[in-house]
């Protein structure tokens, strides 16, 4: 079977202090794509997300952050079959 392009988007955000502002939030976003076999499992996707979480935590300056991840696999229907884009 062929590979599919999987998009990983991880966002981190947390409060910070900023002169002249009552409230301030800093965000950091990482976007990566990976060609993976169609047989990839959810556990394998979770491993990739965990790696990206570690990367973002190392790049983020504050201790208390919230992390979120989005995984996208783009596909369309063509002649009754699923065709993966990318």
C-alpha positions as CSV (number, residue, x, y, z in Angstrom):
1,X,0.0,0.0,0.0
2,X,1.1,3.6,-0.4
3,X,2.1,6.2,2.2
4,X,-0.2,8.9,3.4
5,X,0.8,12.4,4.4
6,X,-0.1,13.1,8.0
7,X,-0.1,16.6,9.4
8,X,0.8,17.2,13.0
9,X,0.0,20.6,14.6
10,X,1.0,21.2,18.3
11,X,0.1,24.4,20.1
12,X,1.3,25.6,23.5
13,X,0.0,28.5,25.4
14,X,0.3,30.0,28.9
15,X,0.0,33.2,30.8
16,X,3.0,35.6,31.1
17,X,3.6,39.0,32.6
18,X,4.0,41.9,30.3
19,X,4.6,45.5,31.1
20,X,1.7,47.8,30.6
21,X,-0.8,44.9,30.2
22,X,-3.2,43.4,32.8
23,X,-3.2,40.0,31.1
24,X,-0.9,38.4,28.5
25,X,-0.8,35.0,26.9
26,X,2.1,33.6,24.9
27,X,1.6,30.9,22.3
28,X,3.9,28.7,20.3
29,X,2.9,26.6,17.4
30,X,4.7,23.8,15.6
31,X,3.6,22.2,12.4
32,X,5.1,19.1,10.9
33,X,4.2,16.6,8.1
34,X,5.2,13.0,7.9
35,X,4.7,10.3,5.2
36,X,3.4,7.2,7.0
37,X,2.2,3.9,5.9
38,X,-1.6,3.3,5.8
39,X,-1.1,0.7,8.5
40,X,0.1,3.2,11.0
41,X,-1.7,2.7,14.4
42,X,-3.1,5.2,16.8
43,X,-0.3,4.3,19.3
44,X,2.3,5.2,16.6
45,X,0.6,8.6,16.1
46,X,0.6,9.2,19.8
47,X,4.4,8.6,19.8
48,X,4.9,11.3,17.2
49,X,2.7,13.7,19.2
50,X,4.6,12.9,22.4
51,X,7.9,13.8,20.6
52,X,6.4,17.1,19.4
53,X,5.1,17.9,22.9
54,X,8.7,17.4,24.3
55,X,10.1,19.6,21.5
56,X,7.6,22.4,22.3
57,X,8.2,22.2,26.1
58,X,11.9,22.7,25.5
59,X,11.2,25.7,23.4
60,X,8.7,27.3,25.7
61,X,10.0,29.7,28.4
62,X,7.3,29.1,31.1
63,X,6.7,26.2,33.4
64,X,2.9,26.1,33.3
65,X,1.7,25.6,29.8
66,X,-1.2,24.0,28.1
67,X,-0.5,21.7,25.1
68,X,-2.9,20.7,22.4
69,X,-2.4,18.6,19.3
70,X,-4.2,18.1,16.0
71,X,-3.6,15.3,13.5
72,X,-4.9,15.6,10.0
73,X,-5.1,13.1,7.2
74,X,-6.6,14.6,4.1
75,X,-8.6,12.4,1.7
76,X,-11.2,12.6,-1.0
77,X,-13.6,10.1,-2.6
78,X,-12.8,9.2,-6.2
79,X,-14.7,6.5,-8.2
80,X,-16.0,5.0,-4.9
81,X,-12.5,4.8,-3.4
82,X,-10.7,6.8,-0.7
83,X,-7.8,8.7,-2.2
84,X,-5.3,10.3,0.3
85,X,-4.0,13.8,-0.6
86,X,-0.5,14.9,-0.2
